[in-house]
Amino acid sequence: MRRQVNNIISVLYSFIRLCVMKLFHGRKLQVQLVERFSPNVVLEMEKGAKVTLGKCVRAHSGCKIKTRKGAVLEIGDDVHLNYNCIIVCRKHISIGEGTEFGPSVYIYDHDHDYKSGLKKQLFKEGDIRIGKNCWIGANTIILRGVNIADDCIIAAGSIITKDIPKNSIVVQRRETEIRTWEHAK
C-alpha cells in the first residue's frame, strides 16, 4: 500500500514539475501526460536545449538528466532509469522505447578536449543512439559517438566506446590478480 501511495505522489509531483518546466521552455520540452520522476531527480535544460520524453518514462532517486545549450535529448516510451543514472547531453542523445537502465549508468555525448587545456572547457562531441528494448547493466558508462542497436544487452560495469550491432550481448571480462606482499616490521 505504501509503495502505491509513493508512486501516486511521484506521478503527481512529476506532472506539476513538468508543467512548470513547460511554462519556461515551451515547445522545447515535449512530454506525455504520465511520467514518473522521483522528487529528487535533477532535470536541467539550458537555453536552446530540446528534450522529448515519451510516455511512461520512469526515473528513480538520484538520477540527473542535464541538457546543455542547443542539445537534443530524446527518450522513448517505457524507458526506465534506475537509481543514480546520469545523462549529460551537449549534442544529441536518443534512447529507444522499452530500454532499461540498471543503477548508476552514465551517458556522456562529449569528452573534455584535454589537449587544448582543461581551463578552456572545450569538448569533443558525438551523437549517442541507444536502440529499442536494450538492457544496460549497472555501472555502465556509454561515451560519445556510440550507436547501440536494438535488442542489445550490456553487462554491468562495461565501458562502451564503439558501436554495438543488433541482438548483441556485451561482456567485458576483467581478471582479478591477487598478490601477497610482506611489509616491514
Summary of the structure (lengths in Angstrom):
residues: 185
radius of gyration: 18.5
end to end distance: 59.2
largest distance: 69.1
contacts: 550
relative contact order: 0.10
helix: 18%
strand: 32%
